């Protein structure tokens, strides 16, 4: 009799780009028909291929095509798809406890994740954490904790921000389409202020900060603000890196005025930029840090971590949720932290930047439509503008992404105007795969008429 508990033997995945059918192939096309009949049209996909396996920096679709993944599930599988240590930790936890609900009967894994977040987020003060399921849920909880602590209601955000798809976070987003169009009415007391965007505004950090602070003081008033929520490096907005001094000036203003400074590190955190949290690049010590995406190697987990006195302002029972801090996701998260430390993965983000940034700059020399290469670590982007008019070239970005996919490389788009190609490869991306992917990008730029 076959032991049904023994998983089938699967041949090791060879880390290479490989195309054996057209993209999409026949099995993906058939699955797409089933999808259209069963899945809401509101759930779209960047590439209509169905993934069957993944490991490291490679995705394998149901037709056997292998793609170099430069998106990592929008920054989720930061240490690589199906990382061996993460899989082993999750498997072991599945056999022990899958769910009890921490607010009913707690378990050690939740506590350990909270300890690791306290250790690795900026600041040497006492910190505490609440674990939830998703980035948007972390944003919602960060805001409500700040409101409880300050007794104020106002929430300040920056232009080009993206914070989620829930009612409150839709109100906090800058871009309406596709995230909030037609879904209102939205939560109130959210105020959007100018951001630092050096490519377009040309302002130094001090000047940009004065503009932002002046706007908030005139339109809201510091005494009515509970919090300012910022992405140290904006994600969906197009990997915008603010001018030097901009964020520290905002934090100083917040501290002076009793406003909780919240760093949304959902995309930029967990070793993505060569440090645990990107706030460290700017000398920031946020009051609260929001984490998600890469924190658990692909399992759903998110957290709010911050100053103990702020986190403890909520009444008992005021924070939590049925699946928040699930034991399996927590076990995976512990494994992610351990892998980053044991194998020096912060250095891997720096290695990827050292290879990818010069390659993108070389493309910029060949294709004047690339107005800027920006980002930090394994979080890089290029923004495309018409060289003559400076108009955004979203059409070209979409064409390049489509051409790259046809050649076996998955890249993501971003930007308020859809004119940014963003690169979020996993830290498992080898130098050989990186070089291959860049050669494909070169071909895609040429084929798209750049």
Number of C-alpha atoms within 10 A of each C-alpha: 3 5 6 7 6 7 7 7 6 6 6 7 14 10 19 16 19 17 17 10 11 11 20 20 19 14 14 18 16 12 14 17 10 11 12 10 9 9 11 9 10 7 6 9 8 13 15 14 22 19 16 12 15 19 19 24 27 30 26 22 20 17 21 17 22 25 26 28 31 24 22 28 17 20 28 26 27 34 32 24 25 17 21 14 16 27 17 15 19 24 14 14 19 15 9 11 12 13 17 14 17 20 14 8 8 14 18 12 20 23 18 15 26 22 16 15 24 22 14 14 25 21 16 11 10 11 22 19 24 22 29 25 22 20 26 23 26 27 28 18 21 28 25 20 24 28 22 18 18 19 12 16 18 22 24 21 25 21 21 26 26 26 27 21 18 18 17 20 23 22 26 29 23 21 20 13 9 9 17 20 10 9 12 10 9 15 13 13 16 20 19 21 19 17 23 28 18 16 15 8 10 12 17 16 21 18 16 26 25 15 16 21 19 15 16 19 13 9 11 17 14 20 14 18 27 28 28 24 25 25 29 25 27 25 26 23 21 27 29 25 18 23 21 15 16 21 24 19 20 22 22 13 17 21 14 10 15 15 27 26 25 28 28 32 25 27 30 32 29 30 26 30 29 27 22 21 26 27 25 17 13 16 12 21 19 25 24 29 30 30 29 31 27 30 32 28 28 25 23 24 28 29 28 29 27 28 19 16 12 21 23 16 15 16 9 9 8 11 16 17 17 14 17 24 30 25 25 25 30 30 27 30 30 24 24 23 23 15 17 18 11 9 10 13 22 20 17 24 26 20 18 25 20 13 15 22 21 12 18 21 16 12 20 17 11 14 17 15 22 23 17 17 20 20 21 22 26 31 28 23 26 27 26 27 21 15 14 8 7 12 12 21 20 21 12 22 25 19 17 25 23 21 21 26 23 18 22 23 27 24 25 22 22 21 23 19 14 20 23 29 25 26 25 26 31 30 28 21 24 16 13 10 19 20 14 15 24 18 14 19 23 19 15 22 21 14 13 17 10 19
